């Protein structure tokens, strides 16, 4: 490899390089300089430094946009990839800032370093269009997330959640690796572009279908779609709340974009058809079944939850099903819709978890009853929670409404019939009405019911409150002005 090639690789990987250096710097700084300082100061300083590192990565991608591909698709940069990376970095920065006052661990340097290392894996995953790089990036951020879930050493529930997450994640890795190895064996290619060309001439057979199903199953575990969702509720409830928020937001953006790349670029020729009465073998019917199961199971089981974090976990499963409708579109419009949906959903979910963290810190748990009287205890928090949950429910003019609108519209334009995936869109619309009920159960307690116990007023760290308000404003702005995000996404997707 020539020196010029190394320089090209470095140019495409500047944000990742900066994050790795930042993670090592945080570890060294906390070990050498900060251990003697109070935990509150250490946490605030490290959170700020983590956010600054992420902002530098966003600025680099914004000011010095790069395009190109090296090493047969191991690192690919185009406008849509840059946008996805900026979303991931922004979500990481926000996660660090809501961790301004970490109380669940003394190992603060390690915690924030793991946030950055997980983000590095997500950034590489967003850039990867090569089977080997996709698998390595998946495992890099997954290993970091396993540790983050278990970071509260004093909580048995945290350890149990991490063990379940690790076991399910290991199983997912095995499915993914076996599926990708079969794809390589069938096509002789590792790059998604090369696989896509080979798939055009590939005759459908049993081995090809096994490869497709195993690959999609592995990704199904990562994005927590039914029936591969069983780890998610326990992980969300048992993990420290900022870690759960990070899993529910940034990792979903990276995973959905990677899945869209794999099926649209690599498996596009073997899509099949999932239209009603027009089923044809391929990856579309498999993902359509995953989507329908996720939408139904996620929404119905969420109705029975008394823990708000578990409620948000089942809600996330349902939202994974909604996002898959955009992936099923197998088009530039579908890719654009998936990126918008994933980014706006992640922002609303991160904000909701931030509010849950405040309630949990003040009451000691995340049960529905703990949210009673939130309007009196912290009116601003109650207002922000309303914005986040109504956006997730798809109420206009918030971002969640347009996210659903775009993915459903893209889904109706796919398939061999004029109706496209109408049956799946109808299921999604009906279940969206169900989701409105359980979101209202939380809002009813926060905005209508009176608090029955102390504290009368919640203590909220000013920095965390400012971040929560900014996220709520972001949800409103992206809903009122969706064109701020969509044109760049759509333009990039058109040339993808």
C-alpha positions in Angstrom: 0.0 0.0 0.0 1.4 3.4 -1.0 1.8 6.4 1.3 -0.9 8.2 -0.6 -3.3 5.4 0.3 -2.5 5.7 4.0 -3.2 9.5 3.8 -6.6 8.8 2.1 -7.5 6.4 4.9 -6.6 9.0 7.5 -8.6 11.7 5.8 -11.7 9.5 5.9 -11.1 8.4 9.5 -10.3 11.8 11.2 -13.3 11.7 13.5 -12.7 8.2 14.6 -9.0 9.0 15.2 -9.9 12.0 17.3 -12.3 10.0 19.4 -9.8 7.2 20.1 -7.2 9.8 21.2 -9.9 11.5 23.3 -10.8 8.2 25.0 -7.1 7.6 25.9 -6.7 11.2 27.1 -9.7 10.8 29.4 -8.4 7.6 30.9 -5.0 9.2 31.5 -6.4 12.5 32.8 -8.7 10.8 35.2 -5.9 8.4 36.4 -3.2 11.1 36.8 -4.9 14.4 37.6 -8.5 14.0 38.7 -8.6 11.1 41.1 -8.1 13.5 44.1 -10.9 15.8 43.1 -14.6 15.4 44.2 -16.6 13.1 42.1 -19.0 15.8 40.9 -16.1 17.9 39.5 -14.6 14.9 37.8 -17.9 13.9 36.3 -18.6 17.4 35.0 -15.1 17.9 33.6 -15.0 14.5 31.8 -18.5 14.9 30.4 -17.6 18.3 29.0 -14.4 17.0 27.5 -16.3 14.1 25.9 -18.8 16.5 24.4 -16.1 18.8 23.1 -14.4 15.8 21.4 -17.7 14.9 19.7 -18.3 18.5 18.6 -14.9 18.6 17.0 -15.8 15.5 15.0 -19.1 17.1 13.9 -17.3 20.3 12.9 -14.7 18.3 10.9 -17.5 16.5 8.9 -19.4 19.8 8.4 -16.5 22.1 7.5 -14.3 19.6 5.6 -16.6 17.2 3.9 -14.9 14.2 2.3 -16.1 11.8 -0.3 -14.4 8.6 -1.5 -13.8 5.0 -0.8 -10.7 3.0 0.2 -9.8 -0.6 0.6 -12.6 -2.0 -1.5 -15.4 -0.3 0.6 -13.9 -0.7 4.1 -14.2 3.0 4.5 -16.8 4.9 2.4 -17.7 8.6 2.8 -20.5 10.4 1.0 -23.0 13.1 2.1 -25.5 10.7 3.7 -22.7 8.8 5.6 -21.4 12.2 6.9 -24.9 13.1 8.0 -25.3 9.8 9.9 -22.0 10.2 11.5 -22.8 13.7 12.7 -26.1 12.4 14.2 -24.2 9.7 16.1 -21.6 12.2 17.4 -24.4 14.6 18.4 -26.2 11.8 20.3 -23.0 10.8 22.1 -22.3 14.4 23.1 -25.8 14.7 24.5 -25.4 11.4 26.3 -22.2 12.6 27.9 -23.9 15.9 29.0 -26.9 14.1 30.6 -24.2 12.1 32.5 -23.0 15.4 34.0 -23.5 14.0 37.5 -22.7 10.3 37.4 -23.6 8.6 40.7 -23.6 4.9 39.7 -19.8 4.4 39.5 -16.5 5.8 40.7 -14.7 4.8 37.5 -15.6 7.9 35.6 -12.7 8.0 33.2 -13.5 4.4 32.1 -17.2 5.3 31.7 -16.7 8.2 29.4 -13.9 6.5 27.5 -16.2 3.6 26.8 -18.8 6.0 25.4 -16.2 7.3 23.0 -15.0 3.8 22.0 -18.5 2.6 21.4 -19.0 5.7 19.2 -15.9 4.8 17.2 -17.4 1.4 16.4 -20.7 3.1 15.3 -18.8 5.6 13.1 -16.9 2.8 11.4 -20.1 0.8 11.0 -21.7 3.8 9.2 -18.7 4.1 6.9 -18.4 0.3 6.2 -19.5 -1.3 2.9 -17.3 -4.3 3.4 -18.4 -7.5 5.2 -15.2 -7.8 7.3 -15.4 -4.1 8.4 -19.1 -4.3 9.1 -18.6 -7.3 11.5 -15.6 -5.8 13.2 -17.4 -2.5 13.8 -20.5 -4.2 15.1 -18.5 -6.1 17.6 -16.4 -3.1 18.6 -19.4 -1.0 19.7 -21.2 -4.1 21.1 -18.4 -5.0 23.5 -18.3 -1.4 24.8 -22.1 -1.4 25.3 -22.0 -4.7 27.2 -19.6 -3.1 29.7 -21.7 0.1 29.9 -24.8 -1.9 30.8 -22.9 -3.6 33.7 -21.3 -0.4 34.9 -23.4 -0.1 38.1 -21.5 -2.6 40.2 -23.8 -2.1 43.2 -26.9 -3.2 41.2 -27.6 -6.9 40.8 -30.1 -5.9 38.1 -27.4 -4.2 36.1 -25.2 -7.3 36.2 -28.1 -9.5 35.2 -29.0 -7.2 32.3 -25.4 -7.1 31.0 -25.2 -10.9 31.1 -28.4 -11.3 29.1 -27.3 -8.6 26.7 -23.9 -10.3 26.3 -25.3 -13.8 25.7 -27.8 -12.6 23.2 -25.2 -10.4 21.6 -22.8 -13.3 21.3 -25.5 -15.4 19.6 -26.3 -12.5 17.2 -22.6 -12.3 16.3 -22.5 -16.0 15.5 -25.6 -15.6 13.2 -24.1 -12.6 11.6 -20.7 -14.1 11.0 -22.1 -17.3 9.7 -24.5 -15.5 7.4 -21.8 -13.2 6.0 -19.4 -16.1 5.5 -22.1 -17.8 3.4 -22.6 -14.7 1.4 -18.8 -14.5 0.7 -18.8 -18.2 -0.2 -21.6 -17.7 -2.7 -20.4 -14.5 -4.4 -16.6 -14.5 -3.8 -16.9 -10.9 -2.8 -16.5 -8.9 0.4 -17.5 -5.5 -0.7 -21.2 -4.7 -0.8 -20.9 -3.3 -4.3 -19.2 -6.5 -5.5 -21.8 -8.6 -3.8 -24.6 -6.6 -5.4 -23.2 -7.2 -8.8 -22.7 -10.9 -8.1 -26.2 -11.3 -6.8 -27.7 -10.1 -10.1 -26.5 -13.4 -11.7 -27.0 -15.5 -8.6 -29.6 -18.1 -9.0 -31.9 -18.4 -5.9 -31.3 -21.6 -4.0 -31.5 -22.9 -0.4 -28.0 -21.8 0.6 -28.6 -18.3 -0.6 -31.8 -18.1 1.5 -30.0 -19.5 4.5 -27.4 -16.8 4.1 -30.0 -14.0 3.8 -32.0 -15.2 6.8 -29.0 -15.7 9.1 -27.5 -12.3 8.2 -30.9 -10.6 8.8 -31.3 -12.5 12.0 -28.0 -11.2 13.3 -29.0 -7.7 12.5 -32.4 -8.3 14.0 -30.7 -8.9 17.4 -28.7 -5.7 17.1 -31.8 -3.5 16.4 -34.0 -5.5 18.8 -36.8 -6.5 16.4 -39.2 -9.2 17.3 -38.7 -12.1 17.8 -35.1 -11.2 18.7 -36.0 -8.5 21.2 -35.9 -10.4 24.5 -32.7 -8.8 25.7 -33.9 -5.2 25.3 -36.4 -4.7 28.1 -34.0 -6.2 30.8 -31.0 -4.3 29.3 -32.9 -1.0 29.3 -34.3 -1.4 32.8 -31.1 -2.8 34.4 -28.5 -0.6 32.8 -27.6 2.9 34.2 -30.1 5.2 32.6 -27.5 7.2 30.4 -26.2 3.9 29.1 -29.7 2.7 28.3 -30.4 6.0 26.5 -27.2 5.6 24.5 -28.2 2.1 23.4 -31.7 3.2 22.5 -30.5 6.2 20.4 -27.0 6.3 18.8 -26.6 2.5 18.4 -30.0 2.3 16.6 -29.0 5.1 14.1 -25.8 3.2 13.2 -27.4 -0.2 13.0 -30.3 0.8 10.9 -28.1 2.6 8.4 -25.7 -0.4 8.2 -28.7 -2.7 7.6 -30.0 -0.4 4.9 -26.6 -0.5 3.2 -26.4 -4.3 3.4 -29.8 -5.0 1.9 -30.0 -2.2 -0.6 -26.5 -2.3 -1.9 -25.5 -5.9 -1.3 -28.8 -7.8 -1.5 -30.8 -5.5 -3.7 -31.1 -8.0 -6.6 -32.5 -10.6 -4.2 -35.1 -8.4 -2.6 -38.2 -10.5 -3.6 -41.6 -8.9 -2.9 -43.5 -8.4 0.3 -46.7 -6.9 -1.2 -50.0 -8.4 -0.1 -50.7 -11.4 -2.3 -47.5 -10.8 -4.2 -45.0 -12.6 -1.9 -41.8 -13.6 -3.6 -38.8 -15.1 -2.0 -36.1 -12.7 -0.9 -35.1 -10.5 2.0 -38.2 -8.2 1.8 -40.7 -10.9 3.1 -38.3 -11.7 5.9 -37.9 -8.1 7.0 -41.7 -7.5 6.5 -42.4 -10.4 9.0 -39.9 -8.9 11.5 -41.5 -5.5 11.1 -45.0 -6.7 11.6 -44.1 -8.8 14.6 -42.1 -5.9 16.2 -44.9 -3.4 15.7 -47.6 -5.6 17.2 -45.6 -7.2 20.0 -43.8 -4.0 21.0 -47.0 -1.9 21.2 -49.2 -4.5 22.9 -46.7 -5.6 25.6 -45.9 -1.9 26.3 -49.5 -1.5 27.5 -48.8 -3.8 30.5 -45.6 -2.1 31.7 -45.4 -0.3 35.1 -41.7 0.6 34.6 -41.2 3.5 32.3 -37.8 2.2 31.1 -39.4 -1.1 30.2 -42.2 0.8 28.5 -39.7 2.7 26.4 -37.9 -0.6 25.6 -41.0 -2.1 24.2 -41.7 1.2 22.4 -38.3 1.0 20.9 -39.1 -2.5 19.6 -42.2 -1.1 17.9 -40.2 1.8 16.4 -37.7 -0.7 15.0 -40.6 -2.2 13.1 -41.7 1.2 11.8 -38.2 2.0 10.6 -38.0 -1.3 8.8 -40.8 -0.1 6.6 -38.4 2.4 5.1 -35.7 -0.2 4.7 -38.2 -2.4 2.8 -38.8 0.4 0.3 -35.4 -0.5 -1.2 -35.0 3.0 -2.7 -33.3 6.3 -2.3 -36.5 7.7 -0.8 -36.6 4.8 1.6 -33.0 5.4 2.7 -33.7 9.1 3.2 -36.8 8.3 5.3 -34.9 5.7 7.5 -32.1 8.2 8.3 -34.6 10.9 9.2 -36.8 8.6 11.2 -33.8 7.0 13.1 -32.3 10.4 13.9 -35.5 12.1 15.1 -36.6 9.0 17.1 -33.2 8.7 18.7 -33.3 12.4 19.8 -36.8 12.0 21.3 -35.9 8.8 23.1 -32.6 10.2 24.5 -34.6 13.1 25.9 -37.3 10.8 27.4 -34.5 8.8 29.1 -32.9 12.0 30.4 -36.2 12.9 32.1 -36.5 9.4 33.5 -33.1 9.7 35.0 -34.1 12.9 36.8 -37.2 11.2 38.2 -35.2 8.2 39.2 -32.6 10.2 41.0 -35.3 12.0 43.0 -37.7 9.1 43.7 -35.4 6.1 43.6 -37.3 4.2 40.9 -38.8 4.6 37.4 -42.3 3.3 38.1 -45.3 5.1 36.6 -46.4 6.4 40.0 -43.1 8.2 40.4 -44.1 10.5 37.6 -47.2 11.7 39.4 -47.3 15.4 39.8 -44.3 16.1 37.7 -45.9 19.3 36.5 -45.7 20.7 40.0 -42.4 19.2 40.9 -40.7 20.5 37.7 -43.0 22.1 35.2 -40.2 22.4 32.5 -39.4 18.7 32.8 -43.1 17.8 32.4 -43.3 20.0 29.3 -40.2 18.4 27.7 -41.5 14.9 28.5 -44.7 15.8 26.8 -42.8 16.8 23.7 -40.7 13.7 23.6 -43.6 11.2 24.1 -46.0 12.9 21.7 -43.2 12.9 19.1 -42.7 9.2 19.6 -46.5 8.7 19.3 -46.4 10.5 16.0 -48.4 13.7 16.8 -47.9 16.6 14.4 -46.1 18.9 14.1 -43.4 17.1 16.0 -40.5 15.3 14.3 -42.0 11.8 15.0 -45.0 12.5 12.9 -43.0 13.4 9.8 -40.7 10.4 10.5 -43.6 8.0 10.3 -45.1 9.9 7.4 -41.9 9.5 5.3 -41.3 5.8 6.0 -44.9 4.9 5.4 -45.0 6.9 2.2 -41.8 5.2 1.0 -43.3 1.8 1.9 -46.4 2.4 -0.2 -44.2 3.0 -3.2 -42.4 -0.4 -3.1 -43.3 -3.8 -4.5 -44.8 -4.9 -7.8 -48.3 -3.5 -7.1 -49.6 0.1 -6.8 -50.5 -0.5 -3.1 -46.9 -1.5 -2.2 -46.7 -2.5 1.5 -50.2 -1.2 2.3 -51.0 -4.1 4.6 -47.9 -3.4 6.7 -48.6 0.4 6.7 -52.2 -0.3 7.9 -50.8 -2.5 10.8 -48.4 0.2 11.7 -51.1 2.9 11.7 -53.4 0.8 13.9 -50.6 0.1 16.4 -49.6 3.7 16.4 -53.0 4.4 17.9 -52.3 1.8 20.5 -49.0 3.4 21.3 -50.8 6.7 21.9 -52.6 5.1 24.9 -49.6 4.0 26.8 -47.7 7.3 26.2 -50.8 9.1 27.6 -50.6 6.9 30.7 -47.2 8.4 31.5 -48.4 11.9 30.5 -51.6 11.5 32.6 -49.5 11.0 35.7 -47.0 13.7 34.8 -49.6 16.4 33.9 -52.9 15.5 35.6 -52.4 13.5 38.7 -51.2 15.0 42.0 -48.0 13.8 43.8 -48.8 11.8 46.9 -45.4 11.8 48.5 -42.1 13.8 48.8 -40.1 15.4 47.3 -42.4 18.3 46.5 -39.8 19.8 44.1 -37.3 17.8 42.1 -33.6 18.6 42.2 -32.4 18.9 38.7 -28.8 19.7 37.7 -29.0 23.0 35.7 -26.7 21.6 32.9 -28.9 18.5 32.5 -32.0 20.6 32.4 -30.6 22.8 29.7 -29.6 19.8 27.6 -33.1 18.3 28.0 -34.7 21.6 27.0 -32.4 21.8 23.9 -33.4 18.3 22.9 -37.1 19.2 23.2 -36.5 22.3 21.0 -34.7 20.1 18.5 -37.6 17.7 18.3 -40.0 20.6 17.7 -37.7 22.3 15.1 -37.1 19.1 13.1 -40.8 18.6 13.1 -41.7 22.1 12.0 -38.8 22.3 9.5 -38.1 18.7 8.4 -36.5 20.1 5.2 -33.4 20.9 7.3 -32.6 17.3 7.5 -34.4 15.7 4.5 -32.9 17.4 1.4 -29.3 16.6 2.3 -30.3 13.0 3.1 -32.4 12.6 0.0 -29.7 14.1 -2.2 -27.1 11.8 -0.8 -29.4 8.8 -1.1 -30.1 9.5 -4.7 -26.5 9.1 -5.6 -25.9 6.3 -3.1 
